[in-house]
Amino acid sequence: MNDSEIAAAQAYVRLLQTTRAVLADPQHAPLAVPLLTVPMAEADDALRAVGLAGNEADFFRLLATLHPAEREGRRAA
């Protein structure tokens, strides 16, 4: 995995973490959604930089290489 691919994966993980935090409280979620603008733009830019924008299957295969233990844990569940 090259540096650009790692940056794309990390940007996605930050977006996922921010989204979870923003949506954790349904009462405040509508007010907090604008907080997703920056991490969404970062993830989009990073995905475009490595040619993965619109290619979710390849992107998620790339992500799986970063967290193989989690992937194995999901199979067992």
C-alpha positions in Angstrom: 0.0 0.0 0.0 1.4 3.4 -1.0 1.3 6.6 1.0 -1.7 8.0 -1.1 -3.7 4.8 -0.5 -3.0 5.0 3.2 -4.0 8.6 3.3 -7.3 7.7 1.5 -8.0 4.9 4.0 -7.2 7.2 7.0 -9.4 9.9 5.6 -12.3 7.4 5.3 -11.7 6.2 8.9 -11.8 9.8 10.2 -15.0 10.4 8.2 -16.5 7.2 9.7 -15.5 8.2 13.3 -16.8 11.7 12.9 -20.1 10.5 11.4 -20.6 8.1 14.3 -19.9 10.8 16.8 -22.2 13.3 15.1 -25.1 10.9 14.8 -24.7 9.3 18.3 -27.3 11.7 19.7 -30.3 11.7 17.4 -31.6 14.9 19.0 -28.5 16.9 18.1 -27.7 15.2 14.8 -29.5 17.7 12.6 -27.5 20.5 14.1 -24.2 18.6 13.9 -24.4 17.4 10.4 -22.4 20.4 9.0 -19.5 19.1 11.0 -19.2 16.3 8.4 -18.4 18.7 5.5 -14.7 18.8 6.1 -14.1 15.1 6.6 -16.3 14.3 3.6 -14.3 16.7 1.4 -11.0 15.2 2.7 -12.1 11.7 2.0 -13.4 12.6 -1.5 -10.1 14.3 -2.3 -8.0 11.5 -1.0 -10.1 8.9 -3.0 -9.8 10.9 -6.2 -6.0 11.2 -5.7 -5.6 7.4 -5.8 -8.3 6.8 -8.5 -10.7 5.1 -6.1 -13.5 7.7 -6.3 -16.6 5.7 -7.3 -14.9 2.4 -7.0 -16.1 1.2 -3.6 -15.2 -2.5 -4.1 -11.5 -1.7 -4.6 -11.5 0.8 -1.8 -13.0 -1.6 0.7 -10.5 -4.3 -0.3 -7.8 -1.8 0.4 -9.3 -1.0 3.8 -9.5 -4.7 4.7 -5.7 -4.9 4.3 -5.4 -2.3 7.1 -7.6 -4.2 9.6 -7.3 -7.9 8.8 -8.0 -8.8 12.5 -11.3 -7.0 12.5 -12.3 -8.7 9.2 -11.5 -12.1 10.7 -13.5 -11.3 13.8 -16.6 -10.5 11.7 -16.4 -13.8 9.9 -16.5 -15.6 13.2 -19.5 -13.7 14.5 
